[in-house]
Amino acid sequence: MSIFSAFNNLSTSVNSAFSNITSVASTINNVTSNINRASSSIDSFGYGGGITGTLSSISNIAGAVKNSVGAVDNLINGGGTVGQVGSAIRMIGNTSQGVGYNAAPPTRQLSKAIISSNITSKDPDDWRVSISVPSVLMKSGPITPLAGTGNKMIFPFTPTVLLSHSANYSKIQPVHTNYPYNAYESSQVDQYTIVGEFLNENQADAAYWLACLHFLRSATKMFYGNSSLVGQPPVVCRLNGYGEHVLNNIPVVITNFTTDLPADVDYIETTALSASGSKKNFVPASVTMTVQCEPQYSRRSQAAFSLDDYVTGAHIGGSEGFV
């Protein structure tokens, strides 16, 4: 009888513990729920996330303990298995380490990617991909925001850059031969294609994208009609990015650019300068811009080219930036 008496006492104790822990877990859950409802007020003082997260963690641990005691209670009363007890105990360990169901975080907290209020930078070591704006185009007007980035159009987020080099050969195939001879003709640096994304969160970002659009429109036109430099072709720009051995001050002409004005994004209001004053414009919050450009080396710079210097890297830092 003493064995059965002890077993009954154990069952009673487990049942009592299960009831107490269930009550504690319920109380903590209620407190956590109330804190969550008031989180907006608490967050205004900068403490909401810590308090809510701590109480939520306590609630998770209490819930795991409740499940473990419940599993033991079921085992004693014939309604459970040893495996359920082991699983419940493992959940206590997972919860204490911040691991939730299916290895998911115990609490879900929204995180916001905070983008700088502007993308301006005049740091000479700035390695972001950029296209310089020739001084002849830097006039007061819609293009003015580019002056804040050192007279350059900078892609604020890492773009996709496609580049290739070619060596051209002509085939000479005499009669009665199996293999043709390749006669070298020329080498060339092929067209660069740059695909970059712009996320416009505020009026400054929107004005900057509008300046980039205006610059690309201007850089693909010649000086015609009443232009100050009438007869001159479109301007030559400089392409830089990722360090001197990748894109190093390459003289380029912009041959094409494309962008989209999507229908499924918000539009941000901004203003742009013009000859008749500030004008209101609307810019997409998310937009992709593709720029195609080709190297444009002068005859004099090509005449000074040395493959020996090129191989050793002596061309780096020169006026042309051979690639």
Secondary structure as a PSIPRED ss2 file (coil, helix, strand):
# PSIPRED VFORMAT (PSIPRED V4.0)

   1 M C   1.000  0.000  0.000
   2 S H   0.000  1.000  0.000
   3 I H   0.000  1.000  0.000
   4 F H   0.000  1.000  0.000
   5 S H   0.000  1.000  0.000
   6 A H   0.000  1.000  0.000
   7 F H   0.000  1.000  0.000
   8 N H   0.000  1.000  0.000
   9 N H   0.000  1.000  0.000
  10 L H   0.000  1.000  0.000
  11 S H   0.000  1.000  0.000
  12 T H   0.000  1.000  0.000
  13 S H   0.000  1.000  0.000
  14 V H   0.000  1.000  0.000
  15 N H   0.000  1.000  0.000
  16 S H   0.000  1.000  0.000
  17 A H   0.000  1.000  0.000
  18 F H   0.000  1.000  0.000
  19 S H   0.000  1.000  0.000
  20 N H   0.000  1.000  0.000
  21 I H   0.000  1.000  0.000
  22 T H   0.000  1.000  0.000
  23 S H   0.000  1.000  0.000
  24 V H   0.000  1.000  0.000
  25 A H   0.000  1.000  0.000
  26 S H   0.000  1.000  0.000
  27 T H   0.000  1.000  0.000
  28 I H   0.000  1.000  0.000
  29 N H   0.000  1.000  0.000
  30 N H   0.000  1.000  0.000
  31 V H   0.000  1.000  0.000
  32 T H   0.000  1.000  0.000
  33 S H   0.000  1.000  0.000
  34 N H   0.000  1.000  0.000
  35 I H   0.000  1.000  0.000
  36 N H   0.000  1.000  0.000
  37 R H   0.000  1.000  0.000
  38 A C   1.000  0.000  0.000
  39 S H   0.000  1.000  0.000
  40 S H   0.000  1.000  0.000
  41 S H   0.000  1.000  0.000
  42 I H   0.000  1.000  0.000
  43 D H   0.000  1.000  0.000
  44 S C   1.000  0.000  0.000
  45 F C   1.000  0.000  0.000
  46 G C   1.000  0.000  0.000
  47 Y C   1.000  0.000  0.000
  48 G H   0.000  1.000  0.000
  49 G H   0.000  1.000  0.000
  50 G H   0.000  1.000  0.000
  51 I H   0.000  1.000  0.000
  52 T H   0.000  1.000  0.000
  53 G H   0.000  1.000  0.000
  54 T H   0.000  1.000  0.000
  55 L H   0.000  1.000  0.000
  56 S H   0.000  1.000  0.000
  57 S H   0.000  1.000  0.000
  58 I H   0.000  1.000  0.000
  59 S H   0.000  1.000  0.000
  60 N H   0.000  1.000  0.000
  61 I H   0.000  1.000  0.000
  62 A H   0.000  1.000  0.000
  63 G H   0.000  1.000  0.000
  64 A H   0.000  1.000  0.000
  65 V H   0.000  1.000  0.000
  66 K H   0.000  1.000  0.000
  67 N H   0.000  1.000  0.000
  68 S H   0.000  1.000  0.000
  69 V H   0.000  1.000  0.000
  70 G H   0.000  1.000  0.000
  71 A H   0.000  1.000  0.000
  72 V H   0.000  1.000  0.000
  73 D H   0.000  1.000  0.000
  74 N H   0.000  1.000  0.000
  75 L H   0.000  1.000  0.000
  76 I H   0.000  1.000  0.000
  77 N C   1.000  0.000  0.000
  78 G C   1.000  0.000  0.000
  79 G C   1.000  0.000  0.000
  80 G C   1.000  0.000  0.000
  81 T C   1.000  0.000  0.000
  82 V H   0.000  1.000  0.000
  83 G H   0.000  1.000  0.000
  84 Q H   0.000  1.000  0.000
  85 V H   0.000  1.000  0.000
  86 G H   0.000  1.000  0.000
  87 S H   0.000  1.000  0.000
  88 A H   0.000  1.000  0.000
  89 I H   0.000  1.000  0.000
  90 R H   0.000  1.000  0.000
  91 M H   0.000  1.000  0.000
  92 I H   0.000  1.000  0.000
  93 G H   0.000  1.000  0.000
  94 N H   0.000  1.000  0.000
  95 T H   0.000  1.000  0.000
  96 S H   0.000  1.000  0.000
  97 Q C   1.000  0.000  0.000
  98 G C   1.000  0.000  0.000
  99 V C   1.000  0.000  0.000
 100 G C   1.000  0.000  0.000
 101 Y H   0.000  1.000  0.000
 102 N H   0.000  1.000  0.000
 103 A H   0.000  1.000  0.000
 104 A C   1.000  0.000  0.000
 105 P C   1.000  0.000  0.000
 106 P C   1.000  0.000  0.000
 107 T C   1.000  0.000  0.000
 108 R C   1.000  0.000  0.000
 109 Q C   1.000  0.000  0.000
 110 L C   1.000  0.000  0.000
 111 S C   1.000  0.000  0.000
 112 K C   1.000  0.000  0.000
 113 A C   1.000  0.000  0.000
 114 I C   1.000  0.000  0.000
 115 I C   1.000  0.000  0.000
 116 S C   1.000  0.000  0.000
 117 S C   1.000  0.000  0.000
 118 N C   1.000  0.000  0.000
 119 I C   1.000  0.000  0.000
 120 T C   1.000  0.000  0.000
 121 S C   1.000  0.000  0.000
 122 K C   1.000  0.000  0.000
 123 D C   1.000  0.000  0.000
 124 P C   1.000  0.000  0.000
 125 D C   1.000  0.000  0.000
 126 D C   1.000  0.000  0.000
 127 W C   1.000  0.000  0.000
 128 R C   1.000  0.000  0.000
 129 V C   1.000  0.000  0.000
 130 S E   0.000  0.000  1.000
 131 I E   0.000  0.000  1.000
 132 S E   0.000  0.000  1.000
 133 V C   1.000  0.000  0.000
 134 P C   1.000  0.000  0.000
 135 S H   0.000  1.000  0.000
 136 V H   0.000  1.000  0.000
 137 L H   0.000  1.000  0.000
 138 M C   1.000  0.000  0.000
 139 K C   1.000  0.000  0.000
 140 S C   1.000  0.000  0.000
 141 G C   1.000  0.000  0.000
 142 P C   1.000  0.000  0.000
 143 I C   1.000  0.000  0.000
 144 T H   0.000  1.000  0.000
 145 P H   0.000  1.000  0.000
 146 L H   0.000  1.000  0.000
 147 A H   0.000  1.000  0.000
 148 G H   0.000  1.000  0.000
 149 T H   0.000  1.000  0.000
 150 G C   1.000  0.000  0.000
 151 N C   1.000  0.000  0.000
 152 K E   0.000  0.000  1.000
 153 M E   0.000  0.000  1.000
 154 I E   0.000  0.000  1.000
 155 F C   1.000  0.000  0.000
 156 P C   1.000  0.000  0.000
 157 F C   1.000  0.000  0.000
 158 T C   1.000  0.000  0.000
 159 P C   1.000  0.000  0.000
 160 T E   0.000  0.000  1.000
 161 V E   0.000  0.000  1.000
 162 L E   0.000  0.000  1.000
 163 L C   1.000  0.000  0.000
 164 S C   1.000  0.000  0.000
 165 H E   0.000  0.000  1.000
 166 S E   0.000  0.000  1.000
 167 A E   0.000  0.000  1.000
 168 N E   0.000  0.000  1.000
 169 Y E   0.000  0.000  1.000
 170 S E   0.000  0.000  1.000
 171 K E   0.000  0.000  1.000
 172 I E   0.000  0.000  1.000
 173 Q C   1.000  0.000  0.000
 174 P C   1.000  0.000  0.000
 175 V C   1.000  0.000  0.000
 176 H C   1.000  0.000  0.000
 177 T C   1.000  0.000  0.000
 178 N C   1.000  0.000  0.000
 179 Y C   1.000  0.000  0.000
 180 P C   1.000  0.000  0.000
 181 Y E   0.000  0.000  1.000
 182 N E   0.000  0.000  1.000
 183 A E   0.000  0.000  1.000
 184 Y E   0.000  0.000  1.000
 185 E E   0.000  0.000  1.000
 186 S E   0.000  0.000  1.000
 187 S E   0.000  0.000  1.000
 188 Q E   0.000  0.000  1.000
 189 V E   0.000  0.000  1.000
 190 D C   1.000  0.000  0.000
 191 Q C   1.000  0.000  0.000
 192 Y E   0.000  0.000  1.000
 193 T E   0.000  0.000  1.000
 194 I E   0.000  0.000  1.000
 195 V E   0.000  0.000  1.000
 196 G E   0.000  0.000  1.000
 197 E E   0.000  0.000  1.000
 198 F E   0.000  0.000  1.000
 199 L E   0.000  0.000  1.000
 200 N C   1.000  0.000  0.000
 201 E C   1.000  0.000  0.000
 202 N C   1.000  0.000  0.000
 203 Q H   0.000  1.000  0.000
 204 A H   0.000  1.000  0.000
 205 D H   0.000  1.000  0.000
 206 A H   0.000  1.000  0.000
 207 A H   0.000  1.000  0.000
 208 Y H   0.000  1.000  0.000
 209 W H   0.000  1.000  0.000
 210 L H   0.000  1.000  0.000
 211 A H   0.000  1.000  0.000
 212 C H   0.000  1.000  0.000
 213 L H   0.000  1.000  0.000
 214 H H   0.000  1.000  0.000
 215 F H   0.000  1.000  0.000
 216 L H   0.000  1.000  0.000
 217 R H   0.000  1.000  0.000
 218 S H   0.000  1.000  0.000
 219 A H   0.000  1.000  0.000
 220 T C   1.000  0.000  0.000
 221 K C   1.000  0.000  0.000
 222 M C   1.000  0.000  0.000
 223 F C   1.000  0.000  0.000
 224 Y C   1.000  0.000  0.000
 225 G C   1.000  0.000  0.000
 226 N C   1.000  0.000  0.000
 227 S C   1.000  0.000  0.000
 228 S C   1.000  0.000  0.000
 229 L C   1.000  0.000  0.000
 230 V C   1.000  0.000  0.000
 231 G C   1.000  0.000  0.000
 232 Q C   1.000  0.000  0.000
 233 P C   1.000  0.000  0.000
 234 P C   1.000  0.000  0.000
 235 V C   1.000  0.000  0.000
 236 V C   1.000  0.000  0.000
 237 C E   0.000  0.000  1.000
 238 R E   0.000  0.000  1.000
 239 L E   0.000  0.000  1.000
 240 N E   0.000  0.000  1.000
 241 G E   0.000  0.000  1.000
 242 Y C   1.000  0.000  0.000
 243 G C   1.000  0.000  0.000
 244 E C   1.000  0.000  0.000
 245 H C   1.000  0.000  0.000
 246 V C   1.000  0.000  0.000
 247 L E   0.000  0.000  1.000
 248 N E   0.000  0.000  1.000
 249 N E   0.000  0.000  1.000
 250 I E   0.000  0.000  1.000
 251 P E   0.000  0.000  1.000
 252 V E   0.000  0.000  1.000
 253 V E   0.000  0.000  1.000
 254 I E   0.000  0.000  1.000
 255 T E   0.000  0.000  1.000
 256 N E   0.000  0.000  1.000
 257 F E   0.000  0.000  1.000
 258 T E   0.000  0.000  1.000
 259 T E   0.000  0.000  1.000
 260 D C   1.000  0.000  0.000
 261 L C   1.000  0.000  0.000
 262 P C   1.000  0.000  0.000
 263 A C   1.000  0.000  0.000
 264 D C   1.000  0.000  0.000
 265 V C   1.000  0.000  0.000
 266 D C   1.000  0.000  0.000
 267 Y E   0.000  0.000  1.000
 268 I E   0.000  0.000  1.000
 269 E E   0.000  0.000  1.000
 270 T E   0.000  0.000  1.000
 271 T E   0.000  0.000  1.000
 272 A E   0.000  0.000  1.000
 273 L C   1.000  0.000  0.000
 274 S C   1.000  0.000  0.000
 275 A C   1.000  0.000  0.000
 276 S C   1.000  0.000  0.000
 277 G C   1.000  0.000  0.000
 278 S C   1.000  0.000  0.000
 279 K E   0.000  0.000  1.000
 280 K E   0.000  0.000  1.000
 281 N E   0.000  0.000  1.000
 282 F E   0.000  0.000  1.000
 283 V E   0.000  0.000  1.000
 284 P E   0.000  0.000  1.000
 285 A C   1.000  0.000  0.000
 286 S E   0.000  0.000  1.000
 287 V E   0.000  0.000  1.000
 288 T E   0.000  0.000  1.000
 289 M E   0.000  0.000  1.000
 290 T E   0.000  0.000  1.000
 291 V E   0.000  0.000  1.000
 292 Q E   0.000  0.000  1.000
 293 C E   0.000  0.000  1.000
 294 E E   0.000  0.000  1.000
 295 P E   0.000  0.000  1.000
 296 Q C   1.000  0.000  0.000
 297 Y C   1.000  0.000  0.000
 298 S C   1.000  0.000  0.000
 299 R H   0.000  1.000  0.000
 300 R H   0.000  1.000  0.000
 301 S H   0.000  1.000  0.000
 302 Q H   0.000  1.000  0.000
 303 A H   0.000  1.000  0.000
 304 A C   1.000  0.000  0.000
 305 F C   1.000  0.000  0.000
 306 S C   1.000  0.000  0.000
 307 L H   0.000  1.000  0.000
 308 D H   0.000  1.000  0.000
 309 D H   0.000  1.000  0.000
 310 Y H   0.000  1.000  0.000
 311 V H   0.000  1.000  0.000
 312 T H   0.000  1.000  0.000
 313 G C   1.000  0.000  0.000
 314 A C   1.000  0.000  0.000
 315 H C   1.000  0.000  0.000
 316 I C   1.000  0.000  0.000
 317 G C   1.000  0.000  0.000
 318 G C   1.000  0.000  0.000
 319 S C   1.000  0.000  0.000
 320 E C   1.000  0.000  0.000
 321 G C   1.000  0.000  0.000
 322 F C   1.000  0.000  0.000
 323 V C   1.000  0.000  0.000
